[in-house]
């Protein structure tokens, strides 16, 4: 598959995940029913952005891991904040 096709499919995946997250958030549900799927979609979207659009997939050294750890930490803090209320 060419780079343009791959980027297009990944971009469409990002749009689809955004629509799913938005529809879950607007569905009227609250709490754990919505939180975990939205955070999971955000993690997938963040991984796609880090790998493809930030071009960190094949970077030597810990740079990709550092950015993924930052994303996981932020999502973990959000999850912790909403589940401890």
TIVO-2410 file (N, C-alpha, C; in nm, 3 decimals):
# residues 85
REC num residu      c1      c2      c3 atome chaine
REC   1      X   0.085  -0.117   0.000     N      A
REC   1      X   0.000   0.000   0.000    CA      A
REC   1      X   0.090   0.124   0.000     C      A
REC   2      X   0.052   0.220  -0.074     N      A
REC   2      X   0.133   0.341  -0.082    CA      A
REC   2      X   0.117   0.424   0.045     C      A
REC   3      X   0.210   0.515   0.066     N      A
REC   3      X   0.206   0.601   0.183    CA      A
REC   3      X   0.082   0.689   0.185     C      A
REC   4      X   0.038   0.733   0.067     N      A
REC   4      X  -0.080   0.819   0.061    CA      A
REC   4      X  -0.204   0.740   0.101     C      A
REC   5      X  -0.216   0.617   0.054     N      A
REC   5      X  -0.331   0.535   0.091    CA      A
REC   5      X  -0.330   0.504   0.240     C      A
REC   6      X  -0.213   0.471   0.292     N      A
REC   6      X  -0.202   0.441   0.435    CA      A
REC   6      X  -0.240   0.561   0.518     C      A
REC   7      X  -0.188   0.678   0.482     N      A
REC   7      X  -0.221   0.800   0.555    CA      A
REC   7      X  -0.370   0.832   0.545     C      A
REC   8      X  -0.428   0.808   0.430     N      A
REC   8      X  -0.571   0.833   0.412    CA      A
REC   8      X  -0.655   0.741   0.500     C      A
REC   9      X  -0.621   0.613   0.503     N      A
REC   9      X  -0.694   0.518   0.588    CA      A
REC   9      X  -0.678   0.551   0.736     C      A
REC  10      X  -0.559   0.593   0.774     N      A
REC  10      X  -0.538   0.630   0.913    CA      A
REC  10      X  -0.614   0.757   0.947     C      A
REC  11      X  -0.619   0.851   0.856     N      A
REC  11      X  -0.694   0.974   0.879    CA      A
REC  11      X  -0.843   0.943   0.890     C      A
REC  12      X  -0.893   0.854   0.804     N      A
REC  12      X  -1.034   0.815   0.812    CA      A
REC  12      X  -1.062   0.742   0.944     C      A
REC  13      X  -0.966   0.663   0.991     N      A
REC  13      X  -0.981   0.597   1.121    CA      A
REC  13      X  -0.991   0.700   1.233     C      A
REC  14      X  -0.910   0.805   1.225     N      A
REC  14      X  -0.916   0.912   1.324    CA      A
REC  14      X  -1.053   0.980   1.322     C      A
REC  15      X  -1.105   1.005   1.203     N      A
REC  15      X  -1.239   1.066   1.193    CA      A
REC  15      X  -1.345   0.974   1.251     C      A
REC  16      X  -1.338   0.845   1.220     N      A
REC  16      X  -1.436   0.750   1.272    CA      A
REC  16      X  -1.430   0.742   1.424     C      A
REC  17      X  -1.311   0.735   1.480     N      A
REC  17      X  -1.296   0.731   1.626    CA      A
REC  17      X  -1.348   0.860   1.691     C      A
REC  18      X  -1.329   0.972   1.624     N      A
REC  18      X  -1.381   1.098   1.675    CA      A
REC  18      X  -1.533   1.098   1.676     C      A
REC  19      X  -1.593   1.049   1.569     N      A
REC  19      X  -1.739   1.042   1.562    CA      A
REC  19      X  -1.794   0.948   1.669     C      A
REC  20      X  -1.727   0.835   1.689     N      A
REC  20      X  -1.769   0.741   1.793    CA      A
REC  20      X  -1.760   0.804   1.931     C      A
REC  21      X  -1.648   0.870   1.959     N      A
REC  21      X  -1.630   0.935   2.089    CA      A
REC  21      X  -1.734   1.043   2.112     C      A
REC  22      X  -1.758   1.124   2.009     N      A
REC  22      X  -1.855   1.231   2.021    CA      A
REC  22      X  -1.996   1.176   2.044     C      A
REC  23      X  -2.033   1.073   1.969     N      A
REC  23      X  -2.167   1.017   1.984    CA      A
REC  23      X  -2.185   0.951   2.121     C      A
REC  24      X  -2.079   0.889   2.174     N      A
REC  24      X  -2.087   0.833   2.309    CA      A
REC  24      X  -2.105   0.943   2.413     C      A
REC  25      X  -2.029   1.051   2.396     N      A
REC  25      X  -2.037   1.161   2.492    CA      A
REC  25      X  -2.173   1.230   2.487     C      A
REC  26      X  -2.233   1.237   2.371     N      A
REC  26      X  -2.362   1.304   2.355    CA      A
REC  26      X  -2.481   1.210   2.374     C      A
REC  27      X  -2.457   1.084   2.402     N      A
REC  27      X  -2.565   0.985   2.410    CA      A
REC  27      X  -2.649   0.997   2.536     C      A
REC  28      X  -2.600   1.068   2.634     N      A
REC  28      X  -2.676   1.082   2.757    CA      A
REC  28      X  -2.629   0.989   2.867     C      A
REC  29      X  -2.545   0.894   2.832     N      A
REC  29      X  -2.487   0.807   2.935    CA      A
REC  29      X  -2.380   0.882   3.010     C      A
REC  30      X  -2.350   0.835   3.130     N      A
REC  30      X  -2.244   0.900   3.206    CA      A
REC  30      X  -2.165   0.795   3.282     C      A
REC  31      X  -2.055   0.838   3.339     N      A
REC  31      X  -1.974   0.750   3.422    CA      A
REC  31      X  -1.894   0.649   3.342     C      A
REC  32      X  -1.880   0.530   3.401     N      A
REC  32      X  -1.796   0.427   3.343    CA      A
REC  32      X  -1.845   0.372   3.211     C      A
REC  33      X  -1.975   0.388   3.182     N      A
REC  33      X  -2.028   0.340   3.055    CA      A
REC  33      X  -1.967   0.413   2.937     C      A
REC  34      X  -1.930   0.538   2.958     N      A
REC  34      X  -1.878   0.621   2.850    CA      A
REC  34      X  -1.728   0.644   2.866     C      A
REC  35      X  -1.682   0.653   2.988     N      A
REC  35      X  -1.544   0.694   3.014    CA      A
REC  35      X  -1.442   0.600   2.953     C      A
REC  36      X  -1.452   0.473   2.978     N      A
REC  36      X  -1.352   0.378   2.929    CA      A
REC  36      X  -1.349   0.370   2.777     C      A
REC  37      X  -1.463   0.359   2.707     N      A
REC  37      X  -1.456   0.358   2.559    CA      A
REC  37      X  -1.399   0.487   2.500     C      A
REC  38      X  -1.432   0.601   2.559     N      A
REC  38      X  -1.380   0.727   2.506    CA      A
REC  38      X  -1.230   0.736   2.530     C      A
REC  39      X  -1.184   0.695   2.649     N      A
REC  39      X  -1.041   0.698   2.676    CA      A
REC  39      X  -0.966   0.598   2.588     C      A
REC  40      X  -1.024   0.484   2.562     N      A
REC  40      X  -0.962   0.386   2.474    CA      A
REC  40      X  -0.952   0.439   2.331     C      A
REC  41      X  -1.058   0.503   2.283     N      A
REC  41      X  -1.055   0.564   2.150    CA      A
REC  41      X  -0.949   0.674   2.145     C      A
REC  42      X  -0.935   0.749   2.253     N      A
REC  42      X  -0.834   0.854   2.259    CA      A
REC  42      X  -0.693   0.796   2.256     C      A
REC  43      X  -0.673   0.684   2.324     N      A
REC  43      X  -0.543   0.618   2.322    CA      A
REC  43      X  -0.509   0.568   2.183     C      A
REC  44      X  -0.606   0.510   2.115     N      A
REC  44      X  -0.583   0.462   1.978    CA      A
REC  44      X  -0.553   0.579   1.885     C      A
REC  45      X  -0.632   0.686   1.898     N      A
REC  45      X  -0.609   0.805   1.815    CA      A
REC  45      X  -0.471   0.865   1.843     C      A
REC  46      X  -0.434   0.873   1.970     N      A
REC  46      X  -0.304   0.926   2.005    CA      A
REC  46      X  -0.190   0.842   1.950     C      A
REC  47      X  -0.205   0.710   1.955     N      A
REC  47      X  -0.103   0.621   1.900    CA      A
REC  47      X  -0.088   0.639   1.749     C      A
REC  48      X  -0.201   0.653   1.680     N      A
REC  48      X  -0.194   0.678   1.536    CA      A
REC  48      X  -0.124   0.809   1.504     C      A
REC  49      X  -0.156   0.911   1.579     N      A
REC  49      X  -0.095   1.042   1.556    CA      A
REC  49      X   0.055   1.036   1.586     C      A
REC  50      X   0.091   0.971   1.696     N      A
REC  50      X   0.232   0.960   1.733    CA      A
REC  50      X   0.310   0.883   1.628     C      A
REC  51      X   0.255   0.770   1.583     N      A
REC  51      X   0.326   0.686   1.487    CA      A
REC  51      X   0.334   0.747   1.348     C      A
REC  52      X   0.222   0.795   1.299     N      A
REC  52      X   0.216   0.837   1.159    CA      A
REC  52      X   0.244   0.985   1.140     C      A
REC  53      X   0.169   1.068   1.208     N      A
REC  53      X   0.174   1.210   1.177    CA      A
REC  53      X   0.285   1.284   1.251     C      A
REC  54      X   0.333   1.228   1.362     N      A
REC  54      X   0.452   1.283   1.427    CA      A
REC  54      X   0.577   1.210   1.380     C      A
REC  55      X   0.558   1.105   1.300     N      A
REC  55      X   0.667   1.027   1.239    CA      A
REC  55      X   0.762   0.969   1.342     C      A
REC  56      X   0.709   0.916   1.452     N      A
REC  56      X   0.793   0.858   1.556    CA      A
REC  56      X   0.795   0.706   1.552     C      A
REC  57      X   0.734   0.646   1.454     N      A
REC  57      X   0.726   0.500   1.449    CA      A
REC  57      X   0.864   0.434   1.440     C      A
REC  58      X   0.951   0.487   1.359     N      A
REC  58      X   1.082   0.425   1.337    CA      A
REC  58      X   1.198   0.508   1.392     C      A
REC  59      X   1.168   0.597   1.486     N      A
REC  59      X   1.272   0.681   1.544    CA      A
REC  59      X   1.351   0.600   1.646     C      A
REC  60      X   1.482   0.613   1.637     N      A
REC  60      X   1.569   0.543   1.731    CA      A
REC  60      X   1.565   0.613   1.867     C      A
REC  61      X   1.588   0.537   1.969     N      A
REC  61      X   1.589   0.594   2.103    CA      A
REC  61      X   1.452   0.588   2.167     C      A
REC  62      X   1.441   0.650   2.282     N      A
REC  62      X   1.318   0.637   2.361    CA      A
REC  62      X   1.209   0.738   2.328     C      A
REC  63      X   1.221   0.813   2.220     N      A
REC  63      X   1.129   0.924   2.196    CA      A
REC  63      X   0.985   0.880   2.181     C      A
REC  64      X   0.962   0.775   2.106     N      A
REC  64      X   0.825   0.725   2.088    CA      A
REC  64      X   0.769   0.677   2.221     C      A
REC  65      X   0.850   0.607   2.297     N      A
REC  65      X   0.806   0.555   2.426    CA      A
REC  65      X   0.775   0.669   2.524     C      A
REC  66      X   0.854   0.775   2.520     N      A
REC  66      X   0.832   0.889   2.609    CA      A
REC  66      X   0.696   0.954   2.577     C      A
REC  67      X   0.667   0.973   2.449     N      A
REC  67      X   0.541   1.037   2.411    CA      A
REC  67      X   0.422   0.946   2.444     C      A
REC  68      X   0.436   0.815   2.421     N      A
REC  68      X   0.328   0.722   2.456    CA      A
REC  68      X   0.307   0.716   2.608     C      A
REC  69      X   0.416   0.722   2.683     N      A
REC  69      X   0.404   0.723   2.830    CA      A
REC  69      X   0.334   0.850   2.877     C      A
REC  70      X   0.365   0.962   2.814     N      A
REC  70      X   0.298   1.088   2.850    CA      A
REC  70      X   0.148   1.076   2.823     C      A
REC  71      X   0.112   1.024   2.705     N      A
REC  71      X  -0.029   1.009   2.671    CA      A
REC  71      X  -0.099   0.915   2.769     C      A
REC  72      X  -0.036   0.804   2.800     N      A
REC  72      X  -0.095   0.709   2.894    CA      A
REC  72      X  -0.111   0.770   3.033     C      A
REC  73      X  -0.015   0.850   3.075     N      A
REC  73      X  -0.023   0.917   3.205    CA      A
REC  73      X  -0.140   1.015   3.209     C      A
REC  74      X  -0.155   1.094   3.106     N      A
REC  74      X  -0.265   1.190   3.101    CA      A
REC  74      X  -0.400   1.117   3.103     C      A
REC  75      X  -0.412   1.012   3.024     N      A
REC  75      X  -0.538   0.937   3.022    CA      A
REC  75      X  -0.562   0.867   3.154     C      A
REC  76      X  -0.456   0.818   3.218     N      A
REC  76      X  -0.469   0.755   3.349    CA      A
REC  76      X  -0.515   0.854   3.456     C      A
REC  77      X  -0.464   0.975   3.451     N      A
REC  77      X  -0.505   1.078   3.547    CA      A
REC  77      X  -0.652   1.115   3.524     C      A
REC  78      X  -0.693   1.125   3.399     N      A
REC  78      X  -0.833   1.155   3.370    CA      A
REC  78      X  -0.922   1.042   3.421     C      A
REC  79      X  -0.884   0.918   3.393     N      A
REC  79      X  -0.963   0.804   3.441    CA      A
REC  79      X  -0.971   0.804   3.593     C      A
REC  80      X  -0.857   0.825   3.660     N      A
REC  80      X  -0.853   0.827   3.805    CA      A
REC  80      X  -0.942   0.937   3.860     C      A
REC  81      X  -0.937   1.053   3.798     N      A
REC  81      X  -1.017   1.167   3.845    CA      A
REC  81      X  -1.168   1.139   3.836     C      A
REC  82      X  -1.210   1.076   3.728     N      A
REC  82      X  -1.352   1.053   3.711    CA      A
REC  82      X  -1.405   0.931   3.784     C      A
REC  83      X  -1.318   0.838   3.818     N      A
REC  83      X  -1.365   0.719   3.890    CA      A
REC  83      X  -1.359   0.736   4.040     C      A
REC  84      X  -1.297   0.841   4.089     N      A
REC  84      X  -1.286   0.865   4.235    CA      A
REC  84      X  -1.385   0.966   4.285     C      A
REC  85      X  -1.478   1.008   4.203     N      A
REC  85      X  -1.578   1.108   4.245    CA      A
REC  85      X  -1.686   1.039   4.326     C      A
***
